[in-house]
Amino acid sequence: MSGRPLRSPAMRKLVQRLVKHQMAFAEQERLDAEWVQAQIAKAPPLTAIQKQGLRRLKRDLTSAARSRMEEPVRKVA
């Protein structure tokens, strides 16, 4: 061993910065998820008309996705 570090100081600084940003992003995601759960807990229950609209929307989105999958792939020239 020559006694030199395996990573250069610049590389170590870069890795530390990336880890710091990754941890900050994960913390923000966690806080956002907590906020969403709190909002859902406060929301009043859905009405029958709202449930019907959501079912219709889900059906339409599902059928649109299926029809796209069945279409042959077009080549872009």
C-alpha positions as CSV (number, residue, x, y, z in Angstrom):
1,M,0.0,0.0,0.0
2,S,1.3,3.4,-0.9
3,G,-0.7,5.2,1.9
4,R,-2.7,7.2,-0.6
5,P,-6.5,7.3,-0.3
6,L,-8.4,5.2,-2.9
7,R,-10.6,8.1,-3.8
8,S,-9.5,11.6,-4.6
9,P,-10.8,14.5,-2.4
10,A,-12.8,15.8,-5.4
11,M,-14.5,12.4,-5.9
12,R,-15.2,12.1,-2.1
13,K,-16.7,15.6,-2.1
14,L,-18.9,14.7,-5.2
15,V,-20.1,11.5,-3.5
16,Q,-20.9,13.3,-0.3
17,R,-22.9,16.0,-2.2
18,L,-24.8,13.3,-4.1
19,V,-25.7,11.4,-1.0
20,K,-26.7,14.7,0.7
21,H,-29.1,15.5,-2.1
22,Q,-30.5,12.0,-2.2
23,M,-31.2,12.1,1.5
24,A,-32.9,15.5,1.2
25,F,-35.0,14.2,-1.7
26,A,-36.0,11.1,0.3
27,E,-36.9,13.3,3.3
28,Q,-39.1,15.6,1.1
29,E,-40.8,12.5,-0.4
30,R,-41.5,11.2,3.1
31,L,-43.0,14.6,4.2
32,D,-45.1,14.8,1.1
33,A,-46.5,11.3,1.7
34,E,-47.3,12.2,5.3
35,W,-49.1,15.4,4.1
36,V,-51.1,13.4,1.5
37,Q,-52.2,10.9,4.2
38,A,-53.2,13.7,6.5
39,Q,-55.3,15.3,3.7
40,I,-56.9,12.0,2.9
41,A,-57.8,11.4,6.5
42,K,-59.5,14.9,6.7
43,A,-61.4,14.5,3.4
44,P,-65.1,13.7,3.6
45,P,-66.3,10.4,2.2
46,L,-67.0,10.3,-1.5
47,T,-70.6,10.7,-2.7
48,A,-72.3,8.1,-4.9
49,I,-72.0,10.4,-7.9
50,Q,-68.3,10.9,-7.3
51,K,-67.7,7.1,-7.0
52,Q,-69.6,6.6,-10.3
53,G,-67.5,9.2,-12.0
54,L,-64.3,7.6,-10.8
55,R,-65.5,4.2,-12.0
56,R,-66.3,5.6,-15.4
57,L,-63.0,7.4,-15.6
58,K,-61.1,4.2,-14.6
59,R,-63.1,2.2,-17.2
60,D,-62.3,4.8,-20.0
61,L,-58.6,4.9,-19.1
62,T,-58.4,1.1,-19.0
63,S,-60.1,0.7,-22.4
64,A,-57.9,3.4,-23.9
65,A,-54.8,1.7,-22.7
66,R,-56.0,-1.7,-24.0
67,S,-56.8,-0.2,-27.4
68,R,-53.3,1.3,-27.6
69,M,-51.7,-2.0,-26.8
70,E,-53.7,-3.8,-29.5
71,E,-52.7,-1.2,-32.2
72,P,-49.8,-2.3,-34.4
73,V,-46.6,-0.3,-33.7
74,R,-46.2,2.4,-36.3
75,K,-42.7,3.2,-37.6
76,V,-41.7,6.9,-37.6
77,A,-39.8,7.7,-40.7
